[in-house]
Every structure is written in structure tokens, then in C-alpha cells.
Amino acid sequence: MKELSLIEVEQVSGAGAIMDAAGALGAGIGAVIDAINHDLTQSSENAGQILGQNIGRIIENYIDSRIKVY
């Protein structure tokens, strides 16, 4: 088994960062779409955030399944 370095342990313990970043990116893209369509309900922003978070969660789950801490 591989012994993780301090940096690797910190990266693993930062679970959720990818999901947060992807959600923020999706919300930003959705906000642009809302602005173009003059949509004050923020429906595209909310949908983009949810989509981004789910994509981020999938990536995090994949990374977690590939890195094991013993």
C-alpha cells in the first residue's frame, strides 16, 4: 500500500471542493443565460448549479474510489 503524503491527505480531506466549484461554475453559466433571457426567476442559475454540483459529486466519487487511505 502507498503511504499518502501530507498534501495528498489534505486533498482527500477537502472532499466537496470539486462539487462546490462545479456548482458555482454552473450557477454562473445559468446566470448569464437568465440575463440574456431577462429571466428574474433565476431558474437557469438554479438548474445550472444543481447540474454542476451533481457533475462535481460524480467526479469526487470517482476520485474517492481510486484513492484509499489506510
WOFEN-V347410 format. One record per pair of residues at least 12 apart in sequence whose ideal C-beta (glycine too) atoms are under 6 Angstrom apart, sorted by the first residue. I is the first residue (numbers start at 0). J is the second residue. If there is no record, write none. Layout:
I/J  I/J
//
This chain:
0/69  11/66  17/55  17/58  17/59  18/52  18/55  18/56  18/59  21/51  21/54  21/55  22/48  22/51  22/52  24/51  25/47  25/48  25/50  25/51  26/44  26/47  26/48  28/47  29/43  29/44  29/46  29/47  30/44
//
